[in-house]
Amino acid sequence: MEPSQTQRRLYNLRRAFPYTIPVMMGYLFAGIAFGVLLRSKGYSFWWAGLMSLLVYAGSLQFVAVNFFAPGVSLLHVAFLTLMVNLRHVFYGLSLLTKFQGMGWRRLYMIFGLSDETYSILCGVKAPEGTQPARFYFWIAVLDQLYWICGSVLGGIAGGLIPFDTTGIDFTLTALFTVIFTEQWLESKDHLPALVGIGSGAVCLLIFGADNFLLPALIVSVCLLLILRRPAGKEGQA
């Protein structure tokens, strides 16, 4: 007897969930941090949930809390948003093949491509017996649900308990460090990680902490493309 559509969806969901557990543990706490920060600015908890549903931009949401201050122009908001999230252009380019054939889910995958979701999608292959499009889709959906739940919980807690929000936006940096360490331990090829670290360090020294991200991404992509060619030629020899 063939499984029903609902059974197939649930099967893909069950297989995707274990891969998202590290993100769940990080996003719940990072989302709580965001909710607390937004609540400290006088906004109700449902604003935190709505922003995480419609914006869902991780570090940009922490930055965006300051957008609500009087005198911040729309042009300034648009420019800063572009600079903070420009890295997602590179993320999307590297996943074009994986997103092919996903139909309407492709639009959500583009929207839901956070740093941590991208990290998972780059390092995982759909297990045997799953439908790749639905498997990858559930990873993205689960990650956003964790973020939304954390944001709402933080907004509620921030209204009940007084918090010192100094340094609270560091939670996303800590989460990404944990995911990077996990992938370093699991992967045998450390070249991409070393290229990223080296490019980031050099560009940080040259451009400073406020402007190094985009140059570091460009340098990393160029170096990886250059270093990839010899490997391709060796495989054809």
VEXLUM-544123 format. One record per residue (C-alpha): residue in three letters; z, y, x. Coordinates in Angstrom, 2 decimals, decimal comma, always signed. Layout:
BEGIN
+------+---------+---------+---------+
: migu :       w :       v :       u :
+------+---------+---------+---------+
:  ALA :       Z :       Y :       X :
...
+------+---------+---------+---------+
REM end
This chain:
BEGIN
+------+---------+---------+---------+
: migu :       w :       v :       u :
+------+---------+---------+---------+
:  MET :   +0,00 :   +0,00 :   +0,00 :
:  GLU :   -1,09 :   +3,34 :   +1,40 :
:  PRO :   +1,68 :   +5,94 :   +1,90 :
:  SER :   +1,54 :   +8,96 :   -0,39 :
:  GLN :   +0,89 :  +12,51 :   +0,78 :
:  THR :   +4,58 :  +13,32 :   +0,43 :
:  GLN :   +5,54 :  +10,31 :   +2,54 :
:  ARG :   +3,07 :  +11,35 :   +5,24 :
:  ARG :   +4,48 :  +14,88 :   +5,30 :
:  LEU :   +8,04 :  +13,61 :   +5,56 :
:  TYR :   +7,07 :  +11,19 :   +8,31 :
:  ASN :   +5,50 :  +13,98 :  +10,38 :
:  LEU :   +8,56 :  +16,15 :   +9,72 :
:  ARG :  +10,94 :  +13,42 :  +10,89 :
:  ARG :   +8,93 :  +12,85 :  +14,06 :
:  ALA :   +8,75 :  +16,58 :  +14,82 :
:  PHE :  +12,44 :  +17,33 :  +14,29 :
:  PRO :  +13,84 :  +15,74 :  +17,51 :
:  TYR :  +11,55 :  +17,91 :  +19,64 :
:  THR :  +12,97 :  +21,05 :  +18,04 :
:  ILE :  +16,66 :  +20,27 :  +18,55 :
:  PRO :  +16,99 :  +22,34 :  +21,78 :
:  VAL :  +15,36 :  +25,29 :  +20,01 :
:  MET :  +17,61 :  +24,78 :  +16,99 :
:  MET :  +20,73 :  +25,04 :  +19,13 :
:  GLY :  +19,42 :  +28,17 :  +20,81 :
:  TYR :  +17,82 :  +29,87 :  +17,80 :
:  LEU :  +20,86 :  +29,50 :  +15,59 :
:  PHE :  +23,00 :  +31,36 :  +18,12 :
:  ALA :  +20,26 :  +33,83 :  +19,09 :
:  GLY :  +19,57 :  +34,48 :  +15,41 :
:  ILE :  +23,26 :  +35,01 :  +14,78 :
:  ALA :  +23,29 :  +37,52 :  +17,65 :
:  PHE :  +20,39 :  +39,40 :  +16,08 :
:  GLY :  +22,01 :  +39,36 :  +12,64 :
:  VAL :  +25,26 :  +40,71 :  +14,05 :
:  LEU :  +23,40 :  +43,44 :  +15,95 :
:  LEU :  +21,42 :  +44,51 :  +12,89 :
:  ARG :  +24,54 :  +44,45 :  +10,73 :
:  SER :  +26,34 :  +46,66 :  +13,25 :
:  LYS :  +23,66 :  +49,30 :  +12,55 :
:  GLY :  +24,60 :  +49,31 :   +8,89 :
:  TYR :  +21,93 :  +47,00 :   +7,45 :
:  SER :  +22,73 :  +44,22 :   +4,99 :
:  PHE :  +22,39 :  +40,55 :   +5,98 :
:  TRP :  +19,29 :  +40,07 :   +3,83 :
:  TRP :  +17,41 :  +42,57 :   +5,99 :
:  ALA :  +18,01 :  +40,24 :   +8,94 :
:  GLY :  +16,63 :  +37,29 :   +7,00 :
:  LEU :  +13,63 :  +39,24 :   +5,71 :
:  MET :  +12,79 :  +40,56 :   +9,16 :
:  SER :  +12,99 :  +37,07 :  +10,66 :
:  LEU :  +10,72 :  +35,78 :   +7,88 :
:  LEU :   +8,03 :  +38,46 :   +8,06 :
:  VAL :   +8,24 :  +39,73 :  +11,66 :
:  TYR :   +9,62 :  +36,71 :  +13,57 :
:  ALA :   +9,23 :  +38,18 :  +17,03 :
:  GLY :  +12,35 :  +37,15 :  +18,91 :
:  SER :  +13,03 :  +39,71 :  +21,62 :
:  LEU :  +11,00 :  +42,33 :  +19,74 :
:  GLN :  +13,41 :  +42,09 :  +16,82 :
:  PHE :  +16,27 :  +43,07 :  +19,12 :
:  VAL :  +14,18 :  +45,99 :  +20,38 :
:  ALA :  +13,11 :  +46,86 :  +16,83 :
:  VAL :  +16,69 :  +47,59 :  +15,82 :
:  ASN :  +16,25 :  +50,89 :  +17,68 :
:  PHE :  +13,03 :  +51,62 :  +15,76 :
:  PHE :  +15,10 :  +52,47 :  +12,71 :
:  ALA :  +16,64 :  +55,47 :  +14,43 :
:  PRO :  +15,51 :  +58,92 :  +13,22 :
:  GLY :  +12,69 :  +60,50 :  +15,20 :
:  VAL :  +10,96 :  +57,29 :  +16,33 :
:  SER :   +7,23 :  +57,73 :  +15,68 :
:  LEU :   +4,92 :  +55,05 :  +14,29 :
:  LEU :   +2,73 :  +55,37 :  +17,39 :
:  HIS :   +5,71 :  +54,66 :  +19,63 :
:  VAL :   +6,61 :  +51,62 :  +17,53 :
:  ALA :   +3,04 :  +50,27 :  +17,66 :
:  PHE :   +2,72 :  +50,77 :  +21,43 :
:  LEU :   +6,07 :  +49,19 :  +22,26 :
:  THR :   +5,34 :  +46,27 :  +19,94 :
:  LEU :   +2,02 :  +45,68 :  +21,69 :
:  MET :   +3,58 :  +45,78 :  +25,15 :
:  VAL :   +6,48 :  +43,49 :  +24,29 :
:  ASN :   +4,30 :  +40,87 :  +22,54 :
:  LEU :   +1,07 :  +41,13 :  +24,52 :
:  ARG :   +1,95 :  +37,88 :  +26,29 :
:  HIS :   +1,15 :  +36,03 :  +23,06 :
:  VAL :   -2,55 :  +36,73 :  +23,67 :
:  PHE :   -2,33 :  +34,46 :  +26,70 :
:  TYR :   -0,31 :  +31,90 :  +24,73 :
:  GLY :   -2,95 :  +31,72 :  +22,02 :
:  LEU :   -5,85 :  +31,37 :  +24,46 :
:  SER :   -4,25 :  +28,33 :  +26,06 :
:  LEU :   -3,76 :  +26,61 :  +22,68 :
:  LEU :   -7,20 :  +27,17 :  +21,13 :
:  THR :   -8,12 :  +23,50 :  +21,54 :
:  LYS :   -4,83 :  +22,24 :  +20,12 :
:  PHE :   -5,17 :  +24,47 :  +17,05 :
:  GLN :   -8,71 :  +23,35 :  +16,24 :
:  GLY :   -9,11 :  +21,48 :  +12,97 :
:  MET :   -5,79 :  +22,68 :  +11,54 :
:  GLY :   -7,36 :  +24,48 :   +8,58 :
:  TRP :   -5,08 :  +26,97 :   +6,84 :
:  ARG :   -2,18 :  +25,87 :   +9,05 :
:  ARG :   -3,91 :  +27,54 :  +11,98 :
:  LEU :   -3,09 :  +30,98 :  +10,59 :
:  TYR :   +0,59 :  +30,15 :  +10,43 :
:  MET :   +0,53 :  +28,59 :  +13,90 :
:  ILE :   -0,80 :  +31,88 :  +15,28 :
:  PHE :   +1,92 :  +33,82 :  +13,46 :
:  GLY :   +4,72 :  +31,41 :  +14,39 :
:  LEU :   +3,90 :  +31,08 :  +18,10 :
:  SER :   +7,20 :  +32,18 :  +19,59 :
:  ASP :   +8,01 :  +31,69 :  +23,29 :
:  GLU :  +10,05 :  +28,57 :  +22,62 :
:  THR :   +7,55 :  +27,06 :  +20,16 :
:  TYR :   +4,80 :  +27,66 :  +22,70 :
:  SER :   +6,88 :  +25,95 :  +25,35 :
:  ILE :   +7,27 :  +22,85 :  +23,15 :
:  LEU :   +3,63 :  +22,73 :  +22,10 :
:  CYS :   +2,48 :  +22,90 :  +25,71 :
:  GLY :   +4,62 :  +19,95 :  +26,74 :
:  VAL :   +4,33 :  +17,56 :  +23,79 :
:  LYS :   +1,62 :  +15,30 :  +22,41 :
:  ALA :   +1,63 :  +14,15 :  +18,81 :
:  PRO :   +3,29 :  +10,69 :  +18,74 :
:  GLU :   +1,24 :   +7,70 :  +17,67 :
:  GLY :   +1,11 :   +7,37 :  +13,90 :
:  THR :   +1,49 :  +11,10 :  +13,22 :
:  GLN :   -1,14 :  +13,58 :  +12,11 :
:  PRO :   -1,34 :  +16,08 :  +15,00 :
:  ALA :   -2,04 :  +19,12 :  +12,79 :
:  ARG :   +0,99 :  +18,43 :  +10,59 :
:  PHE :   +3,18 :  +17,38 :  +13,51 :
:  TYR :   +2,58 :  +20,65 :  +15,40 :
:  PHE :   +2,86 :  +22,61 :  +12,15 :
:  TRP :   +6,32 :  +21,21 :  +11,42 :
:  ILE :   +7,51 :  +22,11 :  +14,92 :
:  ALA :   +6,56 :  +25,74 :  +14,29 :
:  VAL :   +8,05 :  +25,79 :  +10,77 :
:  LEU :  +11,35 :  +24,22 :  +11,83 :
:  ASP :  +11,74 :  +26,68 :  +14,70 :
:  GLN :  +11,29 :  +29,66 :  +12,39 :
:  LEU :  +13,70 :  +28,21 :   +9,83 :
:  TYR :  +16,37 :  +27,95 :  +12,55 :
:  TRP :  +15,79 :  +31,59 :  +13,45 :
:  ILE :  +15,98 :  +32,74 :   +9,82 :
:  CYS :  +19,17 :  +30,77 :   +9,16 :
:  GLY :  +20,81 :  +32,14 :  +12,30 :
:  SER :  +19,83 :  +35,70 :  +11,41 :
:  VAL :  +21,28 :  +35,44 :   +7,90 :
:  LEU :  +24,49 :  +33,84 :   +9,19 :
:  GLY :  +24,84 :  +36,59 :  +11,80 :
:  GLY :  +24,27 :  +39,28 :   +9,22 :
:  ILE :  +26,95 :  +37,80 :   +6,98 :
:  ALA :  +29,40 :  +37,29 :   +9,86 :
:  GLY :  +28,75 :  +40,79 :  +11,16 :
:  GLY :  +29,88 :  +42,21 :   +7,84 :
:  LEU :  +33,10 :  +40,19 :   +7,82 :
:  ILE :  +34,21 :  +40,18 :  +11,45 :
:  PRO :  +34,07 :  +43,13 :  +13,90 :
:  PHE :  +32,00 :  +42,36 :  +17,02 :
:  ASP :  +31,35 :  +44,05 :  +20,34 :
:  THR :  +27,55 :  +43,78 :  +20,57 :
:  THR :  +27,30 :  +44,73 :  +24,26 :
:  GLY :  +24,89 :  +42,35 :  +26,00 :
:  ILE :  +24,28 :  +40,29 :  +22,87 :
:  ASP :  +20,49 :  +40,51 :  +23,27 :
:  PHE :  +20,74 :  +38,37 :  +26,44 :
:  THR :  +20,93 :  +35,24 :  +24,27 :
:  LEU :  +17,13 :  +34,82 :  +24,16 :
:  THR :  +16,90 :  +35,02 :  +27,94 :
:  ALA :  +19,55 :  +32,34 :  +28,24 :
:  LEU :  +17,75 :  +30,13 :  +25,72 :
:  PHE :  +14,41 :  +30,39 :  +27,51 :
:  THR :  +16,12 :  +29,59 :  +30,81 :
:  VAL :  +17,52 :  +26,38 :  +29,31 :
:  ILE :  +14,09 :  +25,31 :  +27,97 :
:  PHE :  +12,46 :  +26,14 :  +31,32 :
:  THR :  +15,05 :  +24,02 :  +33,16 :
:  GLU :  +14,52 :  +21,10 :  +30,78 :
:  GLN :  +10,75 :  +21,16 :  +31,27 :
:  TRP :  +11,16 :  +21,47 :  +35,03 :
:  LEU :  +13,25 :  +18,30 :  +35,06 :
:  GLU :  +10,83 :  +16,39 :  +32,81 :
:  SER :   +7,55 :  +17,46 :  +34,44 :
:  LYS :   +6,22 :  +16,07 :  +37,70 :
:  ASP :   +3,87 :  +19,01 :  +38,25 :
:  HIS :   +5,88 :  +22,11 :  +39,15 :
:  LEU :   +2,91 :  +24,21 :  +40,26 :
:  PRO :   +2,59 :  +26,26 :  +37,01 :
:  ALA :   +6,32 :  +27,02 :  +37,06 :
:  LEU :   +6,26 :  +28,04 :  +40,73 :
:  VAL :   +3,20 :  +30,25 :  +40,15 :
:  GLY :   +4,95 :  +31,92 :  +37,22 :
:  ILE :   +8,17 :  +32,49 :  +39,14 :
:  GLY :   +6,35 :  +33,80 :  +42,21 :
:  SER :   +4,08 :  +36,10 :  +40,21 :
:  GLY :   +7,01 :  +37,44 :  +38,23 :
:  ALA :   +9,09 :  +38,10 :  +41,33 :
:  VAL :   +6,28 :  +39,89 :  +43,19 :
:  CYS :   +5,28 :  +42,01 :  +40,17 :
:  LEU :   +8,92 :  +42,85 :  +39,51 :
:  LEU :   +9,20 :  +44,28 :  +43,02 :
:  ILE :   +5,93 :  +46,20 :  +42,70 :
:  PHE :   +6,00 :  +47,47 :  +39,11 :
:  GLY :   +9,70 :  +47,49 :  +38,27 :
:  ALA :  +11,68 :  +45,85 :  +35,47 :
:  ASP :  +10,05 :  +47,87 :  +32,67 :
:  ASN :   +6,40 :  +47,22 :  +33,58 :
:  PHE :   +6,14 :  +43,90 :  +35,42 :
:  LEU :   +5,53 :  +41,48 :  +32,51 :
:  LEU :   +1,85 :  +42,12 :  +31,79 :
:  PRO :   +0,75 :  +42,20 :  +35,47 :
:  ALA :   +2,76 :  +39,02 :  +36,09 :
:  LEU :   +0,99 :  +37,25 :  +33,22 :
:  ILE :   -2,44 :  +38,34 :  +34,44 :
:  VAL :   -1,70 :  +37,26 :  +38,01 :
:  SER :   -0,29 :  +33,92 :  +36,85 :
:  VAL :   -3,34 :  +33,12 :  +34,70 :
:  CYS :   -5,76 :  +34,07 :  +37,49 :
:  LEU :   -3,92 :  +31,98 :  +40,08 :
:  LEU :   -3,73 :  +28,96 :  +37,78 :
:  LEU :   -7,47 :  +29,19 :  +37,07 :
:  ILE :   -8,21 :  +29,41 :  +40,79 :
:  LEU :   -5,89 :  +26,55 :  +41,71 :
:  ARG :   -7,25 :  +24,39 :  +38,90 :
:  ARG :  -10,80 :  +24,25 :  +40,25 :
:  PRO :  -10,14 :  +22,04 :  +43,29 :
:  ALA :   -8,29 :  +19,58 :  +41,06 :
:  GLY :  -11,28 :  +19,40 :  +38,71 :
:  LYS :  -13,66 :  +18,80 :  +41,60 :
:  GLU :  -11,49 :  +16,07 :  +43,01 :
:  GLY :  -11,47 :  +14,33 :  +39,66 :
:  GLN :  -15,31 :  +14,36 :  +39,60 :
:  ALA :  -15,72 :  +13,10 :  +43,13 :
+------+---------+---------+---------+
REM end
